[in-house]
Amino acid sequence: MSASYTSISPDKLSRLIGTAAAPTRIDEDFSADLRLIPGAVRRSHLDVQDWASRLTGQSVVVVCHKGKKLSEGTAAWLRCGNVAAEILEGGLVGWKEANHPTVPASTIPKRDGRGRTVWVTRLRPKIDRIACPWLIRRFVDPTAQFLFVTPAEVEAVAERFEATPFDVENVFWSHRGELCTFDVMVKEFGLSSPALERLATMVRAADTGRLDLSPEAPGLLAASLGLSRMFDDDLEQLNAGFLIYDAFYRWCRDATKETHNWPTNKARA
């Protein structure tokens, strides 16, 4: 199938995932595979007219197993509802053939009644508790909600509000040996890539005080502590921190070989 304005290639979509500009990903043919394109939400074509209105005005990529009838039809219905819908060329099969990462559906926590994953951790986040929400929003669930509570109440709040606890002791999503919670999430969600592995080293170094692991870690630590002094509201701090991690991720992915040197006197002459 030739490319058109109603389709997007796996490579192009891969470049968008992990950025704030990434389109919403709808996995239509979820019976065919137990893994998801990062950040995809599962919806059925059988009730597309019921959920399409929630996406009005958004950019959406619809994914089925091979990029044929199910994604074509669902995307067409979405466009009728003023949704900029494209299909993924080759579907999930084409995505895998291009060696792009997939997330095991079994690792994604139960969603609430509005289709969101809900996470809870200690208040006053610094590094791991900003980095992990950034990873989740960019690669796992763009609609994820985060609750910041008194440390002693994290597990009780998790149980009462059906939230997933993270970055506290004795829970699944936490430090393991020398790895920080961000490391664990990259591994468990199947998101390993050169860029995220490099970012994970930076986060681990800054979060665990081993600044020698990464030359960039002192800068990440300084920015993180500075943000914590700028904001009293944890959610405002979280939103501001996302911009920092967006920048570090794009550096890890696209700009590690670039340098900026002040021109010499000779060059200015």
C-alpha positions in Angstrom: 0.0 0.0 0.0 1.4 3.4 -0.9 1.7 6.1 1.7 -1.0 8.7 1.9 -2.3 11.4 4.2 -4.4 8.7 5.8 -1.5 6.4 6.8 1.7 6.7 8.7 4.8 4.5 8.5 6.2 2.6 11.5 9.4 4.6 11.4 7.7 7.9 11.4 5.4 7.0 14.2 8.4 5.6 16.2 10.0 9.1 16.0 6.9 10.7 17.4 6.4 8.3 20.3 8.1 9.6 23.4 7.5 13.3 22.5 4.7 15.6 23.5 3.6 15.7 19.9 2.8 12.0 19.6 -0.6 11.1 18.3 -3.1 9.1 20.3 -2.6 5.4 19.4 -5.7 3.2 19.2 -5.2 -0.6 19.1 -8.3 -2.0 17.3 -7.3 -5.7 16.8 -6.3 -6.6 20.3 -7.5 -10.2 20.0 -4.6 -10.9 17.6 -1.7 -10.0 19.9 -0.9 -9.7 23.6 1.5 -6.8 23.1 0.9 -3.1 22.3 2.6 -0.3 20.5 3.9 2.0 23.3 1.1 4.3 24.6 -1.7 2.5 22.7 -5.2 2.3 24.1 -7.4 -0.6 23.2 -10.8 0.2 21.6 -13.2 -1.9 19.5 -14.6 -1.1 16.0 -17.9 -2.5 17.2 -18.7 0.6 19.3 -16.5 3.2 17.5 -19.5 5.6 17.2 -19.7 5.6 21.0 -16.1 6.5 21.8 -15.2 8.5 18.7 -16.6 11.7 20.1 -14.0 11.7 22.9 -11.2 12.1 20.3 -12.7 15.0 18.4 -10.0 17.4 17.3 -7.1 15.0 18.1 -4.6 13.3 15.9 -5.0 9.5 16.1 -3.2 6.5 14.7 -5.4 3.3 14.4 -3.6 0.0 14.6 -4.8 -3.5 13.7 -2.9 -6.7 13.1 -1.9 -6.1 9.5 -3.1 -2.5 8.8 -6.1 -3.6 6.7 -9.9 -3.6 7.1 -10.3 -3.1 10.8 -7.9 -0.1 11.0 -9.1 1.3 7.6 -12.8 1.2 8.6 -12.2 2.5 12.2 -10.0 5.4 10.9 -12.7 6.3 8.3 -15.4 6.4 11.0 -13.1 8.6 13.2 -12.5 11.1 10.3 -16.3 11.4 10.0 -16.2 12.7 13.6 -13.6 15.4 12.9 -10.7 13.3 14.1 -7.4 13.4 12.2 -7.1 9.6 11.9 -4.4 7.7 10.2 -3.7 3.9 10.0 -0.4 2.4 10.7 1.1 0.9 7.6 1.5 -2.8 8.0 -0.2 -2.7 11.4 1.4 -4.4 14.4 3.0 -6.9 12.1 4.8 -4.1 10.2 5.8 -2.4 13.5 7.4 -5.6 14.8 9.2 -6.3 11.5 10.7 -2.8 11.8 12.1 -3.9 15.2 10.2 -1.2 17.2 9.4 -1.9 20.9 6.1 -3.3 22.1 4.7 -3.3 25.6 3.3 -6.5 27.1 -0.4 -5.8 27.8 -0.1 -7.8 31.0 2.3 -5.2 32.5 -0.2 -2.4 32.3 -2.2 -1.9 35.5 -6.0 -2.1 35.6 -7.6 1.1 34.2 -10.3 3.1 36.0 -13.8 3.7 34.7 -12.5 6.4 32.4 -9.8 4.2 30.8 -6.9 5.7 32.8 -4.2 3.9 34.8 -3.9 5.5 38.3 -0.6 5.5 40.2 0.3 6.6 43.7 3.6 7.5 45.4 5.2 9.7 48.0 4.6 13.5 47.9 7.3 16.0 47.1 8.8 14.2 44.1 12.4 14.8 43.1 13.9 12.5 40.5 12.5 8.9 40.1 9.0 10.2 41.0 9.1 12.7 38.1 11.0 10.4 35.7 8.6 7.5 36.1 5.4 9.5 35.4 7.1 11.0 32.4 7.9 7.5 31.1 4.4 6.3 31.7 2.7 9.3 30.1 5.0 9.2 27.0 5.3 5.5 26.4 2.6 3.6 28.4 -0.6 5.5 29.1 -0.9 9.2 28.0 -3.9 9.6 30.2 -2.3 8.2 33.4 -3.1 10.0 36.7 -0.7 10.4 39.5 -1.5 10.8 43.2 1.1 12.2 45.6 0.4 11.4 49.3 2.0 11.1 52.7 4.6 8.3 52.6 3.0 6.3 55.3 -0.3 6.3 53.5 0.8 5.2 50.0 -0.1 1.5 50.3 -3.5 2.2 52.0 -4.4 4.8 49.4 -3.4 2.4 46.6 -5.7 -0.2 48.1 -8.7 2.1 48.8 -8.5 3.9 45.4 -7.4 1.0 43.3 -4.1 2.8 42.3 -0.8 1.3 41.6 2.0 2.2 44.1 5.5 3.0 42.8 8.8 4.1 44.2 8.1 2.9 47.7 9.5 -0.1 49.5 8.0 -3.6 49.1 6.0 -3.0 45.9 6.6 -4.3 42.4 7.4 -0.9 40.8 10.3 0.1 42.9 14.1 -0.1 43.3 15.7 -3.5 42.7 19.3 -3.9 43.8 21.3 -1.1 42.1 18.5 -0.3 39.7 16.1 2.6 40.4 12.4 2.5 39.7 12.8 4.1 36.3 15.3 1.3 35.3 12.7 -1.3 36.4 9.9 0.4 34.3 12.0 0.6 31.2 12.8 -3.1 31.5 9.3 -4.4 32.5 7.5 -2.4 29.9 9.8 -3.7 27.2 11.0 -0.2 26.3 14.7 -0.7 26.1 16.4 1.5 23.5 19.8 3.2 23.3 18.1 6.6 24.2 16.1 5.3 27.1 19.0 3.2 28.4 21.1 6.3 28.5 18.4 8.3 30.1 17.9 5.5 32.7 21.6 5.7 33.6 21.3 9.5 34.2 18.2 9.0 36.3 19.8 6.2 38.4 23.0 8.2 38.9 21.1 11.3 40.1 18.5 9.4 42.1 21.0 7.1 44.0 23.8 9.6 44.5 26.2 7.8 42.2 27.0 10.8 40.0 30.1 9.2 38.5 27.8 6.9 36.4 26.8 9.7 34.1 28.4 13.1 33.2 24.9 14.6 32.8 23.6 13.4 36.2 24.8 16.4 38.2 22.8 18.7 35.9 19.7 16.5 36.2 20.1 16.5 40.0 20.5 20.3 40.1 17.4 20.8 37.8 15.3 18.4 39.9 16.2 20.0 43.2 15.7 23.4 41.7 12.2 22.5 40.6 11.3 21.2 44.0 12.1 24.6 45.4 10.1 26.4 42.7 6.8 24.6 43.2 4.7 23.9 46.3 2.2 21.9 44.3 3.4 18.4 43.3 1.3 18.3 40.2 2.6 21.7 39.0 6.1 20.4 39.6 5.3 17.2 37.7 4.2 19.2 34.7 7.3 21.4 34.8 9.5 18.3 35.2 8.1 16.8 32.0 9.7 19.5 29.9 13.1 18.7 31.4 12.7 15.0 30.7 11.4 15.8 27.2 14.6 17.7 26.6 16.9 15.1 28.1 15.2 12.3 26.1 15.6 14.2 22.8 19.3 14.9 23.7 19.8 11.1 24.4 18.0 10.2 21.1 19.1 12.9 18.7 21.9 15.2 19.9 24.5 13.4 22.0 27.2 14.0 19.3 26.4 17.7 19.0 28.6 20.3 20.7 28.4 24.0 21.2 31.7 25.9 21.3 32.1 29.6 21.6 33.8 30.9 18.4 37.5 31.5 18.7 38.9 35.0 18.1 40.3 33.7 14.8 36.9 32.5 13.7 35.3 35.9 14.5 38.0 37.9 12.7 
